[in-house]
Amino acid sequence: MTSGNTGAEKANRFPWVLVVSTLVSLAILVSLGNWQVRRLAWKEGLLATIDQRIHAEAVPLSEALTMMRSGEDIEYLPVSLGGTFLPDTEQHVLSTWKGASGWNVYQPLRLDNGEILFVNRGFVPYDRKDPATRPDSRPEGEQAITGLARLPLDDKPGFLVPENDPAKNEYYWKDLAAMTAAAELDGETIVPLFVDAGPQADPSKLPIGGITNIDLPNNHLQYVVTWYGLAAALLAVSGVFLWRRLRQP
């Protein structure tokens, strides 16, 4: 008789372990959902700022650099500059354009004050990497450029990104220090900034300018739905289980 009562007590015991683990899991899932809500608001604000910025009037490079040194964000800010490209110094970053693989041509420009700035002149097809295959793409003399300011990366953006190979002039991420060394510009004053040049007057000429990708991924709404959905599903399943457990005679 005692053994039977003990078994019944165990069967009818309130499932505190289930309740506590469910509450902890719900707290984690809801916290993740709340975090993604904040990230969504941040990303939408960033995209709105970039959209407004890229349609603004270009400012002189010197003004943009002053803004950057004072701590202002100048990513994607339209800038205007002038100078002369250094010959035979192209650096090539693997890229795609409208579904085709190829290279973005980064070339150092000597500014009027003597400093050097790397300009992303645009995209060339994969088999046109060698400047000899596109002799009409070699700029000569003073150049007036309008483009978007881009900040250099501090490090490789992820472990899946291959290592750059400056010896082969093949880059997979924008490494300003490696490009500087490969172009044999050590000792020069290098502006800590890239500029993505805008479209050329003749769009059929290489490199193809104006290829900056500003379509930043924004998947935070999907993550919000996912985390809150999992929380709702967990609550529903646990609620049904608890309801059935409590209804047992």
C-alpha positions as CSV (number, residue, x, y, z in Angstrom):
1,M,0.0,0.0,0.0
2,T,2.8,2.4,0.9
3,S,4.6,1.6,-2.4
4,G,1.4,2.3,-4.4
5,N,0.9,5.7,-2.7
6,T,4.5,6.6,-3.3
7,G,4.1,5.8,-7.0
8,A,1.0,7.9,-7.2
9,E,2.7,10.8,-5.5
10,K,5.5,10.7,-8.0
11,A,3.1,10.6,-10.9
12,N,1.1,13.6,-9.6
13,R,4.1,15.6,-8.4
14,F,4.1,19.1,-10.0
15,P,6.6,19.2,-12.9
16,W,8.8,22.0,-11.6
17,V,11.8,20.9,-13.7
18,L,9.7,21.4,-16.8
19,V,8.4,24.7,-15.7
20,V,11.8,26.1,-14.7
21,S,13.5,24.9,-17.9
22,T,10.7,26.3,-20.0
23,L,10.9,29.7,-18.4
24,V,14.7,29.8,-18.8
25,S,14.4,28.8,-22.4
26,L,11.6,31.4,-23.0
27,A,13.7,34.1,-21.4
28,I,16.7,33.3,-23.7
29,L,14.5,33.1,-26.9
30,V,12.7,36.4,-26.1
31,S,16.0,38.1,-25.3
32,L,17.4,37.0,-28.6
33,G,14.2,38.3,-30.3
34,N,14.5,41.6,-28.5
35,W,18.1,41.9,-29.5
36,Q,17.2,41.4,-33.2
37,V,14.5,44.0,-32.9
38,R,17.2,46.5,-31.8
39,R,19.5,45.3,-34.6
40,L,16.7,45.8,-37.1
41,A,16.1,49.4,-36.0
42,W,19.9,50.0,-36.2
43,K,20.2,48.5,-39.7
44,E,17.2,50.4,-41.0
45,G,18.6,53.6,-39.7
46,L,22.0,52.8,-41.2
47,L,20.5,52.1,-44.6
48,A,18.5,55.3,-44.5
49,T,21.6,57.3,-43.6
50,I,23.6,55.7,-46.4
51,D,20.8,56.3,-48.9
52,Q,20.7,60.0,-47.9
53,R,24.5,60.3,-47.9
54,I,25.2,58.9,-51.3
55,H,22.7,61.3,-52.9
56,A,24.4,64.3,-51.2
57,E,26.7,66.8,-52.9
58,A,30.3,65.7,-53.0
59,V,32.6,67.4,-50.6
60,P,36.4,68.0,-51.2
61,L,38.6,65.2,-50.0
62,S,40.3,67.5,-47.5
63,E,37.0,68.2,-45.9
64,A,36.1,64.5,-45.6
65,L,39.5,63.8,-44.0
66,T,38.9,66.6,-41.5
67,M,35.5,65.0,-40.6
68,M,37.1,61.6,-40.3
69,R,39.8,62.8,-38.0
70,S,37.2,64.5,-35.8
71,G,35.5,61.1,-35.3
72,E,32.7,61.6,-37.9
73,D,31.5,58.6,-40.0
74,I,32.3,59.3,-43.6
75,E,31.6,55.8,-45.0
76,Y,29.9,56.2,-48.4
77,L,30.3,60.0,-48.3
78,P,30.6,61.5,-51.8
79,V,34.0,63.2,-52.2
80,S,35.9,65.0,-55.0
81,L,39.6,64.9,-55.5
82,G,42.3,65.3,-58.1
83,G,45.7,63.9,-58.9
84,T,47.8,61.7,-61.1
85,F,47.6,57.9,-61.1
86,L,51.0,56.2,-60.6
87,P,51.7,53.9,-63.6
88,D,52.1,50.1,-63.3
89,T,50.8,50.0,-59.7
90,E,47.4,48.4,-60.1
91,Q,46.2,46.1,-57.3
92,H,43.4,43.7,-58.1
93,V,40.7,42.6,-55.7
94,L,38.5,39.7,-56.7
95,S,34.9,40.8,-57.2
96,T,31.7,40.2,-59.2
97,W,29.6,42.6,-61.3
98,K,26.2,41.7,-62.6
99,G,26.9,38.0,-62.1
100,A,30.3,38.0,-63.8
101,S,33.5,37.4,-61.9
102,G,36.4,39.7,-62.3
103,W,38.6,42.3,-60.5
104,N,38.2,45.7,-58.9
105,V,41.2,47.8,-60.0
106,Y,42.7,49.7,-57.1
107,Q,45.4,52.2,-58.2
108,P,47.3,54.7,-56.1
109,L,46.7,58.3,-57.0
110,R,49.2,61.0,-56.1
111,L,47.2,63.9,-54.8
112,D,48.1,67.6,-55.4
113,N,49.6,67.7,-51.9
114,G,51.9,64.8,-52.6
115,E,50.0,62.2,-50.5
116,I,48.9,58.9,-52.0
117,L,45.3,57.6,-52.0
118,F,44.2,54.3,-53.4
119,V,41.2,54.7,-55.8
120,N,39.0,51.8,-56.7
121,R,38.7,52.7,-60.4
122,G,36.1,49.9,-61.0
123,F,35.5,46.5,-62.4
124,V,37.3,44.5,-65.2
125,P,36.4,41.0,-66.4
126,Y,38.4,38.1,-65.0
127,D,40.4,37.7,-68.2
128,R,41.2,41.4,-68.4
129,K,43.2,41.6,-65.2
130,D,46.4,42.3,-67.1
131,P,46.5,46.0,-68.1
132,A,48.1,45.0,-71.4
133,T,44.8,43.5,-72.4
134,R,43.1,46.9,-72.0
135,P,45.7,49.5,-73.0
136,D,43.0,52.2,-73.4
137,S,42.3,51.9,-69.6
138,R,45.6,53.4,-68.6
139,P,44.9,56.9,-67.3
140,E,47.4,59.6,-68.1
141,G,47.8,63.1,-66.7
142,E,45.8,64.9,-64.1
143,Q,42.5,63.2,-63.2
144,A,39.4,64.7,-61.6
145,I,37.5,62.1,-59.6
146,T,34.2,62.0,-57.8
147,G,33.4,58.9,-55.8
148,L,32.4,57.4,-52.4
149,A,34.7,57.3,-49.4
150,R,35.3,53.8,-48.1
151,L,37.1,52.9,-44.9
152,P,39.9,50.3,-45.0
153,L,39.4,47.0,-43.1
154,D,41.4,46.4,-39.9
155,D,41.7,42.7,-40.6
156,K,40.4,39.9,-42.7
157,P,36.6,40.0,-42.5
158,G,36.1,36.3,-41.7
159,F,37.9,32.9,-41.5
160,L,36.1,31.8,-44.7
161,V,37.8,34.6,-46.7
162,P,41.0,33.4,-48.4
163,E,44.4,35.0,-47.6
164,N,45.5,37.7,-49.9
165,D,48.4,36.9,-52.3
166,P,50.2,40.1,-53.1
167,A,52.9,38.3,-55.0
168,K,50.3,37.3,-57.6
169,N,48.5,40.6,-57.2
170,E,45.3,38.8,-56.1
171,Y,43.4,40.2,-53.1
172,Y,40.2,38.8,-51.5
173,W,39.8,41.7,-49.1
174,K,41.0,45.3,-49.1
175,D,44.3,45.3,-47.2
176,L,45.7,48.8,-47.5
177,A,49.1,47.9,-45.9
178,A,49.6,45.0,-48.3
179,M,48.6,47.0,-51.3
180,T,51.0,49.8,-50.2
181,A,53.9,47.4,-49.9
182,A,53.1,45.6,-53.2
183,A,53.0,49.0,-55.0
184,E,56.4,49.8,-53.5
185,L,55.1,52.9,-51.8
186,D,56.7,52.4,-48.4
187,G,57.9,55.8,-47.1
188,E,55.1,57.6,-48.9
189,T,52.3,59.3,-47.0
190,I,49.3,57.1,-47.5
191,V,45.8,58.5,-46.9
192,P,44.0,55.9,-44.7
193,L,41.0,55.8,-47.0
194,F,39.8,54.3,-50.2
195,V,37.6,56.0,-52.8
196,D,35.3,54.1,-55.1
197,A,35.3,56.1,-58.3
198,G,32.0,56.9,-59.9
199,P,30.9,56.0,-63.5
200,Q,33.1,57.0,-66.4
201,A,31.7,59.4,-69.0
202,D,32.0,56.5,-71.5
203,P,30.4,53.5,-69.8
204,S,31.8,51.1,-72.3
205,K,35.4,51.8,-71.2
206,L,37.2,49.7,-68.7
207,P,37.3,49.7,-65.7
208,I,33.6,50.0,-65.2
209,G,33.1,52.7,-62.5
210,G,30.3,53.3,-60.1
211,I,30.1,49.7,-58.9
212,T,30.0,50.2,-55.2
213,N,27.7,47.7,-53.5
214,I,25.5,49.5,-51.1
215,D,22.8,46.8,-50.8
216,L,23.7,45.7,-47.3
217,P,22.0,42.5,-46.1
218,N,19.1,43.1,-43.7
219,N,17.8,39.8,-42.4
220,H,17.0,40.9,-38.9
221,L,13.3,40.8,-39.4
222,Q,13.5,37.1,-40.3
223,Y,15.6,36.5,-37.1
224,V,12.9,38.4,-35.0
225,V,10.2,36.1,-36.4
226,T,12.3,33.0,-35.9
227,W,13.2,33.7,-32.2
228,Y,9.7,34.9,-31.2
229,G,8.2,32.0,-33.2
230,L,10.3,29.5,-31.3
231,A,9.3,31.1,-28.0
232,A,5.7,30.9,-28.9
233,A,6.0,27.3,-30.0
234,L,7.8,26.3,-26.8
235,L,5.2,28.0,-24.7
236,A,2.4,26.2,-26.6
237,V,4.0,22.8,-26.4
238,S,4.9,23.2,-22.7
239,G,1.4,24.6,-21.9
240,V,-0.4,21.6,-23.5
241,F,1.9,19.1,-21.8
242,L,1.3,20.8,-18.4
243,W,-2.4,21.0,-18.9
244,R,-2.6,17.3,-19.7
245,R,-0.4,16.5,-16.8
246,L,-2.6,18.4,-14.3
247,R,-5.8,16.8,-15.7
248,Q,-4.5,13.3,-14.9
249,P,-6.6,11.7,-12.1
